[in-house]
Amino acid sequence: MAYVATRGGERAIEQSERLYRAELGQIDAARIQALREALPMLIDRVMGEASLYEPDLAALALAQAGGDLYEAVLLLRAWRTTQPRLAVAAPVLQEQLFTHRRISAAFKNIPGGQILGPSLDYSHRLLATGVLQGRPFEPAPVEPAADPAPARQPSLAAWQKAQGLVADPPRAEVAPDDIPDLTREPLLFPAARAHTLQSLARADTGGMLALGYSAMRGYGNTHPTVNELRLAEAEVRVRHPRGTEFSAGRVKVSQAEVISKGKSGLLELGFCATLGWNEVKVISGATLDLNAPGAAKGSPVEEEFFLYHTEPVEASGFCIHFKLPHYVTFQSSLDALRGAKAAAVPAPEPEEVTA
């Protein structure tokens, strides 16, 4: 082990935690509700990286952590491990999603049309400083659409495959009980497709953005174009032990497909999906997925590289463990340094003795 355990000072350690809690103040149901209403995108990010969809618990984790995202994800993942698995939900197809937003940067006239939905992409980035002067910021009311788009939209990739633009990769049917679970099985390389997508789904958004951005700037094999970006709600359908299938509710999901021309002359797809609405994450993840085949060892788009280095709990845990005592190992380094310096000092020459 690289560090020794902290011993003694038990009262100091306890008071250190109390000091942190005192800074946060009382946590109650009203604060949890306020966080849910004020920070929905952050709540979604915590749920996605914790791989647990429960907005109240995600808000509670954020409140307990004082907004420290990595600590909140760790809290929620730890709580998740205490819960039993009751059932495996039925697969969700794209055309079954209750769609709020669906756009394509590759094709203008896509089946079903472009649906802008909720977005700040086309807005001016102006800070509402009047709020600090006592003038509340009131959003303008949403005007109802004259011709609302259908809630369920077709799969763009399926339409492209029918046009002969995208190769249809072979897909093997997997029984629900045989689907690998990254939370219970280690990630091994080369990774199974299910493990890759699960890792991307709960990976750190910032880490994925950094590596995906490096690929976009030329450090990858392929420059992506967003084929389809979708924000939606997925219905969770499970089967009752007596055999009846029913809906257990809906969860917010994001998914992105990016494309690039492949060596075969057809379009190649990269894909990523996650719980909650997080466009940056799924675009970055799909970019990494697209660039992974044939990537050079140690490059930012190599699967082993980006899957290991975007795991938020492991990465943040390794980083902050450096704060713990490393007295023994550092002292051995100092001893080695002193020894090397002593060896480098030339011995004094003997003085000449005259008669």
N, C-alpha and C positions, 0 to 999 in steps of 0.2 A: 504494500500500500504506500502511496506517495506521501502520505501525511500521517501524523499521529493524532490520536483523539484528544479533544480539548478536555482537560481534567481540572477539577477545582473550579472555584468561581461560580458555583451553581446559582447562587443568588444573583450574581451579575448577569448571567445568561437569562435568568427568568425576568429580571428587570428590563433587559434589553428588548425582549419580546413585548413586555407590557408598555414600554415606551413607544414601540411601533404601533401597537393597538390604540394607544391613547391619541396618537396623531390622527387616526382614522375616525375616532369617535364612535358613537353608538350606531350599530347597524340594525335596522328594523325593516319591516315589510314595506314601509313607505319609500325608503331609500331604494329597495330592490325594484319597486314599480317605477320609480323615477329613472333609474338606470335603463330599464327596459324601454321606456318611452323615449329617452333622450339619446341613447346610443345603440340603436338597433343593428347597425353594421358591425360594431365592435362585439356585440353579443353574438352575432352570427359567426364572426371570426373565432371566438372562443369555442363555440359549439363545434365548428368544423375541425379545429386543431385538437380538440379533446375527443373527437368522434363520439359525441353524445349530444343528442338534440333535446334540450330542456332549457328554454329561455330563462326561467326563474332561477335554476341552479347556476346557469352561466352568469347571470347578474349577481347572484350571491357570491360566487367565486371571485368576480371582479371587485366586489365591495370588500371582501375579506383581504384581498391582495392589495387593496389601495390603488387599483388600476394597473398593477404589474401584470402584463399579459401572460408572461411565461409562468408566473406563480399561479395565476388563475387557471391556466390550462392544466398544470400539474395537479391542482386541487380537484378539478373536475374529472381528470383521468383516474385519480386515486379513488374518488367516490364511485366511479363507473365500475371499477374492479370488484366492488362489494355487491353488485346487483346481479341477480340471476338472469340467464337468457331464457326467455319464455317461448320464443318462436322465431322463425325465419320468415321475413316478409316475401311476398311474391315479387319477381322482377318487374321493374317499371320501364316501360318503353317511352321513347321520346314523344310519340304521338298521343300518349295518355297523360302527359304533364299538363297541369293547369297553368298556362303560360301568362306571365306578366310582361315580359320583355323578350324580344327575339330579333336580333339583327344579324346582318351578314356584310362584311367588308369586301367579300369576293364577288358576290352577285347582287345586282340591284333588284331585279324582279324575281324574287324567290317565291315558290309556292306558299301561299298564305300571306305574303307581303311582309314588309319590315314593320316591326312593332317596337316603338321607342320605349314605351313603358316608363318607370321611374328612373331618372338619370340626371346627373349634373354635367354630362359630357358637353352639352351645348350652351352652358350658362357662363356668365361672367363671374369670376372669382373675386367677389367683393365682400369684405368683412363688414358685418352689420354692427358697426360701432355705436349706433344709436341705442342699442340695448343697454350699454353701460351708462347711458345718460338718462335712463328711465323710459325709453321708448321701446316697448316690446316689438319683436319682429314677428309680424303676422304673415304667414304664407298666403299667397293669392289662392282663391278657390279653384279647384279643378273643374274645367268645363266638360260636360259629358260629350262623348264622341258621337258624331252624327251617324256613323256606321261602325259600331264596335266590331273589333276583330273577334273571331271565334276563340274561345278559351283554349281549345286544343289545336295545336298546329302540327303539320306533318314534319317528318324528318327530312332535312335538306340533304343529308348524305345518302339516304335511300333514293331520293329523286336523282341525285348525281350518278348513283350506281346504275339506275335504270337508263340513264343517258350514255352509259359507257365511259364515264369520266373518272370514276373511282373504282379501283379493284376491290372486290368483296373478299376480305380475308376469311380463311376457314374458321369456323366457330364450332366448338364442341360443346354439346349440352352437358351441364354439370348438375348433379343432384344437389338439392339444397344442403344436405348434411355433409357433402364433400367440398363445399366452398371453403377455401382456406381463410383463416381469420388471423390477421396480422397481430391482433391484440393477445393472441394465445400461442402463436407459432413464431419462431424467429425468422427474420428476413435473411434468406440465403441467395447467393448469386451463382448462376444467372437466375434472376427473380422470375417467379411465375407471373403471368399477366395480371392475375387477380391481386397479387401482393404489390405489384407496381402501382396499380390504380388506387389501392387502399393507402399506400404510403403517400402518394400525391394528394389524396383527399384530405389527409390530416397533417400534412407537412406545414412547416412554418411559412407564412405568407411572405415575409420579408426575405427569407433565404431563397425561396422560389423566384421571387422577383429579381433578386440580384443575379442568380444564375441564368434565369430566362432572358434577362436583359443582356447578359454577356453573349448569349447565343444570337440574339437579335442584332447585336452590333458586329457580328462577324466571327465570334469565337466558337460558333457551332458549325454544323454541316449544311444547314438549310435555313433560309429566311422564310418565316411564316406569314401567312395571310389568314385573318380570322374568317373561317368558313361559316360558322354559326356560333353565336353567343346567346345563351338562354338563361333567364331567371324565371323560376317557376315554383310551383308547389307540387309535390309528389304525394299521391295517396298511398298510405301504408296499408296494404291488404294482407291479412294473416288468416290462417285457417284455425278454426276452433277445434279442440280435441274431438268433438263430435262430428267434424267433417264440414261444417258450414264455414264458408269464406266470408269475412266481413272487413269493413274499413275501420282502422283504429285511429284515423285522423289524417292530417296532412302535415308535411314538413317542407320548409323552404329548401330549395336546392339550386345550385348553379352548375352550368356545364358549358364547356367550350370545345369546339373543334377547330383546329388550324390545318391549313393545307399547304402543300408545295408540290411542284412537279417532280415526280420520281424518275429513276433511270428507266423504268419500264414504259415511260411515256404517259402513264396515268397519274392522277393526283394521289398523293400519299396523305394520310390523315394522322394528326396527333390529337389526343383526347384527354380531358381531365374533368372531373366533377367533384363536388363537395357539398356537405350540408351547409345551409345558410346561403346568403347572397354575397359573393365575393368575386367580382369580375377579374381583378388583378391576379388573384391566385389561380383561377382556372385557365386564363390565357397564358400565364407563365408556365403552368404545369403542362398544358397541352403542347407548348413550344418545346419543353424539355422532352416530352414523350415523342414528339416528331423527330427530334435530333438524335435520340438515343441509339437507334440502330447504326452500327458501324462506327460509333464514336471512338476516338483514340483513348487509350488508357490514361487516366488522370486528367482528362479534359473536363471542363465544367458540365458538359452534356453527356458524359458517360454515366450510365444508369447507376452503377455502384457509387460514383462520386456524389451525384445529386440526391440520391435517396438517403444515403447516410448523413449528409451534411445539411439536410433540411428537416431533420427530426427534431422538433422544438424542445421537448423535455430532455432528451439525452444531450443535445448540444448546449442548452442553457445550464443544465446540471454540471456538465464538464467544465464550463466556463466559470461558474460561480464557486466550484469546489476549490479553485485556486485561492479563495479567501481563507480557507481553513488552514490550520497550522501545518507548515512544511519545515519545521525547525530542523528535524533530523537530516532530511535530504539536502536542505540548503547548507547546513553546517558541514556536511561531507563535501559539498562542492567548494566551500571556503577552504577546508583543509587541503583539498587537492590543489586549489589555486595557490595557497601559501607554499605548499610543497614544491610546486612548479617554479615559483618565484625564487625560493631558496636554492633550488638546483641550478637556476640560471645565473646566480651571483658567482663570479669566479672567486676561487679561494685565494687569499693573500699570498703573495710570493715571499719566501723566507728571506730574511735580511742577511747580507753578507757579513761575515765575521773576519776581521783583520787582526793580525798578530800585533 
